[in-house]
Amino acid sequence: MNTAAVRAPSPPVIELIDVGFRRNGADILRDITLTVHAGERWALLGPNGAGKSTILGFCGALSHPSTGTARVLGHTLGRVDMQALRHEIGHVNPRHPLDSPLTLHEVVLTGITATIEIALRWEPSGAEIAAADAAITQVGLAHRRNARWTTVSQGERGRALIARALVAEPQLLLLDEPTTGLDVAAREQFLETVDALAESAPELTTILVTHHLEELPESTTHAVVIAHGGIVAAGSVDDVVTTEVISHAFEHPIRVAREAGRWSARAGRSGAAAA
Ligand SMILES: Nc1ncnc2c1ncn2[C@@H]1O[C@H](COP(=O)(O)OP(=O)(O)OP(=O)(O)O)[C@@H](O)[C@H]1O
């Protein structure tokens, strides 16, 4: 018997129903309806200004929509303590605004208090120190545990920020253009780390925003493409990340290919230069 066929569907991690977002008289998002289930690994794609960060802001309980309903981990935004909800969500922001020379281990510990610096009058317990060490090992950085943040490379920082997010045992992990500024080797190491989560944390739901299809982890299962504040396509990654959908969203001919699990995009030329 196929047990997958009879298994009850998992409750949604994100539910956006007819969501709209309006600022200064302008519709930034409209008619956004999207459901994300536990263990799915989504890519959020679209051209500059499409509204990706705004949607990620709802998923991260940083803001709530002007119209419609947004539920995150079962809580309706606007009717929940957003700050408390944020503790259940890991957020990897490559522009982590840290000024002081904490060690990598200390930066990971700040994931427990959801602060940038070590929280005042806070002493991590033995279990919390061990959890930080486990998360650092999980992302392959045990040898850099005591390195000062200022001496940690961009690539290592990206992986350390995943460890910082994981130490709080989130159900949802948001990755906001996480490979920005990484060289090609560091990018691959970062993507390997993300792919490894699919094995080590299969129930963890991830949403990754990127402009570049080459930066999609192999383990991506679903994608949503947005343009001009609306959804162009959403669903299984192989149905959505196609030449047709991407060309439509970016309003430009873009040939999409998938080879050995990874995606590539080749943009056509307008022809003006050749004329
Ligand atoms: N609070 C706000 N007030 C006014 N306009 C806003 C606000 N937030 C976003 N916008 C506008 O809404 C549009 C969508 O912004 P958003 O940052 O979500 O797009 P994005 O897809 O993440 O873009 P990018 O790829 O350039 O980061 C942009 O035109 C932006 O200028």
The ligand as a MOL file (V3000), in Angstrom:
LIG
                    3D

  0  0  0     0  0            999 V3000
M  V30 BEGIN CTAB
M  V30 COUNTS 31 33 0 0 0
M  V30 BEGIN ATOM
M  V30 1 N 6.6950 50.6900 2.9850 0
M  V30 2 C 6.6720 50.9900 1.6830 0
M  V30 3 N 6.2370 52.1910 1.2550 0
M  V30 4 C 6.2150 52.4890 -0.0690 0
M  V30 5 N 6.6240 51.6480 -1.0350 0
M  V30 6 C 7.0820 50.4560 -0.6610 0
M  V30 7 C 7.1340 50.0340 0.6960 0
M  V30 8 N 7.6340 48.7780 0.7590 0
M  V30 9 C 7.8720 48.4290 -0.5240 0
M  V30 10 N 7.5570 49.4080 -1.3650 0
M  V30 11 C 7.6360 49.3680 -2.8540 0
M  V30 12 O 6.9570 48.1820 -3.2240 0
M  V30 13 C 7.6020 47.5480 -4.3210 0
M  V30 14 C 7.9630 46.1380 -3.9310 0
M  V30 15 O 9.0260 46.1770 -2.9980 0
M  V30 16 P 9.8130 44.8800 -2.4990 0
M  V30 17 O 11.0000 45.3780 -1.7420 0
M  V30 18 O 8.8860 43.9850 -1.8060 0
M  V30 19 O 10.2690 44.2290 -3.8910 0
M  V30 20 P 11.3830 43.1070 -4.1640 0
M  V30 21 O 10.7710 42.1670 -5.1340 0
M  V30 22 O 11.8760 42.5410 -2.8780 0
M  V30 23 O 12.5050 43.9680 -4.8730 0
M  V30 24 P 14.0970 43.7250 -4.9890 0
M  V30 25 O 14.2700 42.5110 -5.8120 0
M  V30 26 O 14.5390 44.9560 -5.7050 0
M  V30 27 O 14.6420 43.6040 -3.6060 0
M  V30 28 C 8.7960 48.4210 -4.6700 0
M  V30 29 O 8.4220 49.2540 -5.7310 0
M  V30 30 C 9.0370 49.2080 -3.3920 0
M  V30 31 O 9.6260 50.4370 -3.6880 0
M  V30 END ATOM
M  V30 BEGIN BOND
M  V30 1 1 1 2
M  V30 2 1 2 3
M  V30 3 2 2 7
M  V30 4 2 3 4
M  V30 5 1 4 5
M  V30 6 2 5 6
M  V30 7 1 6 7
M  V30 8 1 6 10
M  V30 9 1 7 8
M  V30 10 2 8 9
M  V30 11 1 9 10
M  V30 12 1 10 11
M  V30 13 1 11 12
M  V30 14 1 11 30
M  V30 15 1 12 13
M  V30 16 1 13 14
M  V30 17 1 13 28
M  V30 18 1 14 15
M  V30 19 1 15 16
M  V30 20 2 16 17
M  V30 21 1 16 18
M  V30 22 1 16 19
M  V30 23 1 19 20
M  V30 24 2 20 21
M  V30 25 1 20 22
M  V30 26 1 20 23
M  V30 27 1 23 24
M  V30 28 2 24 25
M  V30 29 1 24 26
M  V30 30 1 24 27
M  V30 31 1 28 29
M  V30 32 1 28 30
M  V30 33 1 30 31
M  V30 END BOND
M  V30 END CTAB
M  END
